[in-house]
């Protein structure tokens, strides 16, 4: 039986930009013991391993053999092939978003994880942001949501595609806000209209979608990875209040109606490190599962990642159908 005082043995598969952060935060987590890392780039793996005094493994499975739980932070197109053998080994997983490159792959992963009884978390890190903590507590009577997530074009990587461009910006960036919108609204999608275009990549670099829900709520979501000025804003309009969160400036504002009139309150978003909180939630869920023998779900389980991916994939397909119908890809060289 797993003792509560025991540290969880963890590893990281894929130590690029995001994987390095996972590695650092596992190393800092008091309930985790970093065993090692793996990366397709041997030199990168050795560099990161040396930084933390752990082993750089030759294969993903060799690393998994030594661990209780792992993060997978490889390109989305490799999520399925990387995760399936590890799930079959009954190792607990934190999968970076999107859950997989296709909905079918994601469903298969979720079904396999459920069959094996493992903790299967998906890295929708914005769920752990201080802003979302507040928004979830004040999600009732949400009428309209407006989200903007704009980023600069990813830098080149020798011998590889630019980070995230293997999939549409909808799956790369917008999926964060789609997950938040689905969490806030708590209703099924009735209809959506989407537009988007590839500009610098082979996949869509900018996209916008307007979503109508069966409970009457509406969301307007924009994402771009070709913007000169980054922006991450999330605005929520409710029956008696307006909530505005600016992630880039780590600040927020609440305007609320009361019997005394209209009051305004400022909110600080610097209360915690969202990725550290995500990793702590995963580690705690796995440790509780091992200690009790009963699976404890993480804050963002595989089913939530699948739900966000299903919507993101449907939006991407709609964009591509529209562009092909009007021959808009002719403008893409």
N, C-alpha and C positions, 0 to 999 in steps of 0.2 A: 504493500500500500504506500502511496506517495505521501510523505510527511509534509505538513504545512510549512515547516522550516526549511525544507529542501529548495534549492534554487532550480529553476527550469532551464534545461539545457537547450540553447537556441542557436540558430545559424541563419545566414542571409545568402540567398541565391540571387546574384545580380547586384554588383556593388558599383553601379554607375552613380549619377548624381543623387538620386533618391535612396538607392540602396546603401550608400555611405551614411546617410542620416539614420537609417534604420540600425545600421551596425553600431554607430556611436550611441544611440539611445538605448539599445539593448545592453550595451556595455555599462551604461550609467544606471540601468534599472536594478534596484536592490534585490529583486526577486528572480533575476535572470542571470545565467552564466553563459557568456558568449563562447561558443565552441570553435567556430570557424566560419569561413566564407567561401563562396565559389563564384567565379565569373568566367565568361567565355574568353576574356582577355586575361591570360595568365599573369602578365605583368601587373595589371590593375589589382587582381586578387592578392598577389604577393605584397603589393604596396599597402593595401588596406589591412591585410592580416598582420603585417609587421607593425603597423601603427598601434594595434591593440594586443599584440603579443599572442595571437592565435594562429591556427593552421589555415593555409590556403589549400583547399581540397582539389583533387584532380577532376572529380565528377560531382554532379548534384546528388546522386544516390549515396556516394561515399560520405558526403556531409550529412545527409539525412539519417543515415544509419547511426550517427553519433548524437543525434538531437531528439528532443521531445517535440519541438515546434520550430517552424521556420517561416521566414518571410520570403516571398517570391517577388522580385522586383526586376523582372526581365521584360523586354518588349511584349506588348499585348498579343502579338501573333505567335508568341512562344509560350503563353500561359498554359494552354491545354496540355501540350506535350510535356511540359516541365512538371505540372502539378499532378497529372493522373498517376504516374508511378509512385509518387510520394504519398498520395492519398491511399493507394493500395497498401502502402507500408504502415498505414494508420498513424501517420504523423500529422499533428495539428498544423494548420496553415493560416497565415495572414497573406492574402493575395492583393497586390496593388491593383487599383482600378485601371481600366475597366476589367471586370471579372474575367472576360475572355474576348477574343476577337469576333466571335459570332455567338448568337443566342443559343444555338444548338450545343456548342461546346460548353457554354456556361451552364446550361441545364444538366448536361451530363456530369459536369464537375460537382454541382450541388447535389444531384442524386447520389453520386458516388460517396461524397462526404457524409451524407445522411446515412447511407448504408453502413459505412465504417464507424459511424458514431464519433467523428472527430469534430473539434472546434474549427470552424471554417469562417474566417473573418475577411471582409473586403475593405480595402483602404480608402474609404470615402472620408478623408481626414477632416473635411469641413464640418462633419457631424460633431466633432470634438472641439470646435472653435467656441470661445466664450460667447460669441454672438449667437451661435445656434443654441447654446444652452438657454439663453434668454428667449429666443424666438420660439423654441419648443414649449416653454412654459406659458407663452402668450400666443398660441397658435389658433385659439378658438375664433370663430367668426372671421376668418381670413377671406377677403373678397378679391384682392388683386395683388399679384407679386410681379415685380420687375427686377430682373437680374442682369448684370453686365459683368463679363469676365473677359478682359482684354489683356493680351500678353505680347511681348516681342517675339519675333521669329527665333526658334531655337538655334543655338550655334552649331556649326558642323562638327562631326565626330569622325576621325580618320577611319576609313573603311566601313562606316556604318551610316544609316540614314539619320537625319536630324531627329532628336528625341521627340517621340510622340507622333511624328508625321507618318508612321506606318498605318495610322487610322485617321479618320475624319476628326476635325476639331470638335465635333459633337461627342465623339467617344473619348477624345483626349482631354478636353477642358469643360465643355458644357455639361457633361455627365455629372460633375460635382453639383451643379446648381439644379439639375433635374432631380437628383436624389434629395436635395433639400426641399424642393418644391413638393415632391411626392410626400415627403415626411410632414411638411407643414399643412398641406391641404387635406390629406387623408381621404381622398376620393378617387374613383376611377376616371380615367381620361375619356371624354366624350368625343372630342375632335381636336385636330391641330392643323395648322398651316405652317409650312417651313420653307425657307429659302437658304441657299448657300452656294459657295463657289470655291474651287481650288484656284489659288493665285500663284503661290511659289512652290507648292507641293503637288504631288500626284493625287492627293486626297483633299477634301474641303478644308480651307484655311479660315473661312469666316462663315458664320451661320446665324440665323435668327428663327425662332419658332414662337408661335402664339398658341397656347394650349387652353382649351375649355374643358372644365371638369363637370361631372354629372351633378355635383352639388351647387353649381353656379359660379364657382370660383374661376378666375382667369389668371394665367401667367404669361408674361412676355420675357423670353430669355434670349440673350445675345452672347455669342462667344467668338473671339478672334485670336489668332496667334501671329498676326502680322501687323500689330498696332505699334506705333512709335511711343505711345504713352500708356503704360499698363494701368488697368483699372479692375477693381473687384468690389462691386457694389451690389447690395441686396436690399430691396425696398419692399415692405409689406404694408398693404392698406387693409385695415379692419373696420368693423362697424363703428368703433369708437376711438380708433387710434391710427397713427401712422408711425411705422418703425423703419429707420434708415440705418444700415450698417455699411461702413466703408472699411473693408479689410485692409486696404493699402495704407490707410492712415490710422488703423487700429482704433477707430472711434465709431460711435453710434449716437443716434438721437431718437428720442421717443416723444411724440406729440400726442397727448391723450386728453380726451374730453371728459369732464367731470361736472358735477352739479355746481362747482365754483367757477367753471369756465374751461379754458384750455391751458394745460400745463406742459412744459417742455423739460425733458431730463436728458442729460448727457450720459453715455455709457462707454466705459473703457473696455477694449477688447484684448488688453495685454495681460489678462489674469493667468494665462497658462500657455504652455507649448502644446498645440493641438496634436502634433505627431507623437510627442512623448505620451500624451494622454491616450491616444489610440493604441500605442504599443503596450502601455500599462493595462488597458482594458483587455487586450488580447492575452497577455501574460496571466492576468488574474483569472480570466475565464478558463484557461487551460489548467492552471494550478488547481482551481476549484473542481474541475472535471476529474482530474487525476486523483485528487484527495477523496472525493465522494463516490466516484464511479458512475456518476450521473452527469450527462453533458450539460454544461452551462453555456448559454448562448452569449456571444459578444454583442456589443451595441449595434454593430452593423454585420449581421450574419449573411451567409451566401445568398439567401432568398432576397434580401434587400438589394444586394449587388446585381442579382438577376433582374429584379424589377426595374432598376434604373437602366440596365443594359437593354432590356426589351424596348423601353421607350426611346432610348438613344438610337438604337438600331432602326426602329420604325421611322424616326425622324430622318436619319441618314438616307434610308431607302426612298422616302418621299422626295427629298432634295434631289437625289440622283435621277429619279423618274422624271421630275419636272425639267431638269437640265437636259436630259436626253430628248424629251418630247419637243423642246424648243431649240434643240441643237446648240445649246449654250456652251457646250464643251469645245466648240469650234474656236472659241476665243483663247483657249488654253493651249499654248505652244508645247 
